[in-house]
Structure formats: structure tokens, C-alpha cells
Amino acid sequence: MSKPSGTNIALGVWTTLVFLFLFAPIIVIGIYSFNGGRLLAVWGGFSLEPFTAIVDNPAVRHAVAVSLQTAVIAALVASVLGTLAGMAMARFPGRWTGPFTLLLLLVSVTPEIVDGVALLPWFVTLGQDWALAPFDNGYVRLVIGQSLFATAVVTYIVRARLVGLDASLEEASADLYAKPVATFFKVTIPLVGPAVLAGGLLAFTLSLDNTVISSFISRAGTTTWPVHVFSLVRTGLRPEIAAVSTILLVLTLLVLALVARVLKRSGSSVTDTMAAS
């Protein structure tokens, strides 16, 4: 067995340093979520008090609940719209495909600050000037704002999945006199299921940590967790901030593990599905 060369050793050391640089802040936050001190930056000994403070602090509980609720609904909306759009682009291409792709690209590259500034007066006009009550609701605003970018992402993933699949199964279903609705639910949806799961997971993650758009369009009583944390930066972060962040990180990893298990049973994987986009 040959010994590793100096180049391989150097690359291995460099890779390790890069990963440490990327993940060290997350590790530090996980450690400081057990900080018993008054402020996050001052270590006061190991304690579970930050986690119990989450239950005792109604503002933290409410902000986390708003973030989870809006992220789940936004992910569902983005999954439905993105799935339909991706299927249309892959199975029914035409002159409209190019302009629609450019529109999705515009949604993807537009800075969030621009989206926030644009959405705020639009929601004010619809909700207050035109008295359309749903657009004056903070939850509705957050779902719409957070699902914009997520829908484009899901569309890309679903389209890439369908483009790489042969349409013969869907054509065979039509040849056997199956109705389009039956073909859609019994053939197309199972084929594109892994991409929808991957896109929905990514949409949930993108919605959960959205800060810029949420800070512009949220109403009183619908402050999300990232916006709440951002507002506390000026007054000093407390350890329970790190505790909630750790819990959300663990929740995200659990969801990822669940999706990976589902994808594995379908004969695919998270990396293969995401790489196809």
C-alpha cells in the first residue's frame, strides 16, 4: 500500500481547515446553548436554564411558532405551485417556456431587500386601501413573501427530475385509456415524488430562516424567529437564543433524515435528486 503523497496530505489538511471554518460557529452556538450566564457571549457555566427559559418566555415561544407555521405552509404552497410549473415546463414545452424561465430566474436573483420593498406597499394597497382582509393578515403576507423564491427552487428541481425521465410510462397509461387525472396521480406524481420531497424540504429551510422579506411585510403579532433575533442584537443576545437555534438545527436535521429515508426507499437519494437540479 503506497503512502499518501505530500500533495494529498496538504489537500486533506486544507479540507479539514475549511470544514472547521464553516462549521465552527455552529458548534460554538450548540455549546453556548447550555450557557448559564446572563448574556450569550459570557460563559457562566453549564446549565439547562436556556432551554427552560424558552418555555417561560412567551415572546420566544410565539416567534418560533410563527416561523414554523409560516414555513410549513409556505413550503406546501411552493411545492404545489413548483410541481405544477415544473411538470408543465418538462412535459408541455413551447414558446412560453423561455419567457417563463427568465421570470423564474428573475425571481431567483432579485435581492430580498428589493422583494421586501416591493411587497410592502402592494400589501398595504390590497389589504388597507382596497379592504381585502386576507392581504392585511400577517400570516398570509409571510406565506406569500416566503414562498416566492421557494416556488422557483421547487420548479427547477421538479423540471430537472422530469426531463431526465422517459415519458413512456405516462404515454402507456394514456394508451390504456387512463384518464389524465388518473395518470397524473398514479404515474406522474410517484415518478416526481423524490424531487417534490427534496424541493419541499429546501423550501421549508429557505422559509424558516427568511429575515429580510419577513421584517418588511410582517404585522404586529406575527414576528418570526429570525426577525425577533435580529431585533435583540442591539440589546444583547441571551443564551436562550442559542438554545432555540440549536433546537431548530436539530429539527432540520431530523427532517432531512426522514426525507433521505423516504428517498432511499424510492430508489433515489438526496444528493442524486438535488444534483439533478
N, C-alpha and C positions, 0 to 999 in steps of 0.2 A: 504494500500500500504506500503510494507516494505521499511525501509530506507536503502540506499546503505551502504554496509559494508566498513570497513576501507581499505580492500584489493582492492575493486573496485575503491574507491576514489584515492588510490595510483596509480593504473594502469591508471586511467584517467589522472591524473596529469603527469605521466611519458609519456604517449602517446602524450599529448599536448606539452611537452617539446621537444620530439623527432621531432614532426612535425615543431615546431618553429625552431629547429636547422637545419632542412633540407631546409625549405622554407624562412628563414630569409634573406639569401643572395639574393634570387630572389626579395624579397620585397624591399630590400635596393637598388638594381640595378634599380628597377622600380621607386623608389623615386628620386634617383640621376640622372635619365634620364631627370629630369626637373631642373638640377643644372645649374645655370647661371654663375658659376665660370669658370676659365680658365682650371683647372685640375679637374679630376673626384673626387679625394679624398678631395678636398677643397670645401666646400659648399659656394656658392656665391649668394644664394637667388633663389627663384622660378622663372623659365624662360622657355619659349618655344624655346629659341635660339638653343639648341642642335638638335631639330627636323628640324629647318630651315637650320642648318649647314649641314645636310645630303644632302639637295638639292644643296647646294652651293659647296660641296666638291666632285669633280669628282672621286677621288680615292675611297671614301666610296661608292658612287653610283655604280661604276664599280665592286668593290669587292662583294657587295650584289647581284648585277645582276648575276655575275658569279656563286655565291653559289646557288642561286635559280634555274638558268638554269641547272646546272650540277646535282643538287639534284633531280629535276623533271625527267630529262632524266635517271639518274641512277635508280630512283625508278621504272620507267616504264620498263627498261631493267631487273631489278631484279624481278619485278612482273611477266613478261612474262616467263623468264627462271625458276624462282622458282615455278610458277604454273605448268609448264610442267613437271619439275622434281618431284614435289610433287605428281602429278597425276600418273606419271609412277611408283613411289615407292609404292603408295597405291593400284593401280589397276593392275599393272603388276610386282609383286614381283618375285624375282628369286635369283640366285646365285650372281648376280651383286649388289643386294641391300645392302648387308653387306659392301663390299668394298666402295661403293658409300657413304654410311652413314658415314663411317670412314673418307672419303675425306671431307665431309661437316663438320664433327666435327673438322678436322684439320684446315679447313678454319676459323671456329668459334673461336678456341682457340689460333691461331697463333697471337702473338703480332703484332700490327700495324707497329712497327718500323721494324720488320722483313719483312713484306709485302712491305713497302716503299723501303727498301734497295734492295730487290729482284726485284721490278718492275722497278726501275730507270735504271739499266744497260740493262735490257731487252728492254725497250722502246728506249733507245739510240741505241741499236743494230738494232732494227727493223726500227726505223724512220730515223736514220742518216747513219749507215753503210750499210743497205740494201735498203735505199732510199724508204721506204714505207711511203709515206707522211701522211696518217691518224695517224700513231703512233708517228708522230712528232708534232701533233696538241695538244695544251694544254687541250682543251675541251675533246677530245677523251681520253686522258690519265686520266683525272679526272673521267670521267664516268666509265671507266673500273676499275680503282682503287677503287672507292667508291661503285661500285655495287658488288664487290666480296663477302664481308661479308653480305651485304643486301640480296643477292640471297640465301645464306644458310638459313637466317632467314625466308624468304618467303617460302622456301621449307619445313621447319619444320612445319610452320603454316598450309599450304595447305595440307600436308600429314596428319597431325593430324585431320583436318576437314574431309577429305575423309574417313579416317579409321573409324571414328565414324558414317558414313552414310551408309545406306544399298544400295547396288549396284542394287537392284531390279528395280529401275526406269530406269537405263541405260540398263539393260537386257530387260525390257519390250519394250523400244524404239527399240532395235535390233530385238525383236520378231515381231514388227510391220513393219519390213522391212525398218526402217530408216537407212540411210547411216551413217557410223561412224562420218563423219564431221557434219552431222545434229544433231546427238546425242551429240556430243561434245559441240556445240554452244547452243542448245536448252534445254539440260538436265544437262550436267555436269557443264558447266560454271555457270548457275543460282544456282546450289547447292553449289558450292565452292566460289561463289561471295563474301560473307561476309569475308571469310578467305583471299581472294585476296586483298580486301579493307584494312583489318587490316594489312596485310603484306606490302602492298604498302605504307601505312601511316608510318609504322615503318621504312621501307627502306628510305623514304624521310627524316625522322628525323635523322637517322643514317648518311645519306649522307650530310645533311645540316651542321652538326657540326664536320665533319671529319677534323682533323687537321694534324695528323702525316703523313698519306699517301699523303695527298694533298701537304704538304710542300716539300715532296721529288720529286713528279712527275709533279708538275705544271710548266708551262713555263711562261716566261715574258709576261705580258698582260692577264694572266688567274689566277691571285691570288684570292683565295677565301676569304670570310669574316673571318673565324677563323684564317687563316694564316696571314691576314692583321692585325688583332687584336694582334696576338702573336708577330708580328714584332714591334708593338707600345709599348709593355710592357717596353722595355728598355728606351724609350724616355719619357714615361709618358702618361697615358690614359686621353683622353679628354671626356667631357660629351656626345658628340655625339656617342661615342662608346656604352654607356649605352642606349642611345636613340634607336639605331639600334637593340640592343639586346632585348629591350622591344618590338619593332615592330615585330621582328621575333618570340618572345614568343607568342604574341597575334595572329600572323598568324598561328602558330602551334596549338593553342587552337581552333581557328576557323575551321581549317581543321579537327581536332578531333571531334568537334561538328557536322560538316557536315557528317562525316563518321558514327558517332553514330546515327544520324537521319536516314541515309540510312540503317544501320544495323537493327534499330528498325523496319523499315517498312518491312524488310525481315524476321522478326520474331526472330532476334538474337540480340546480344548486343556486345559492345566492350570487356567487361570483360569476357563474355562467350567464345567469339572467341579466345581471347588471352589465356585464361586458357586452351583451348583445345590443345594448342601447348606444 
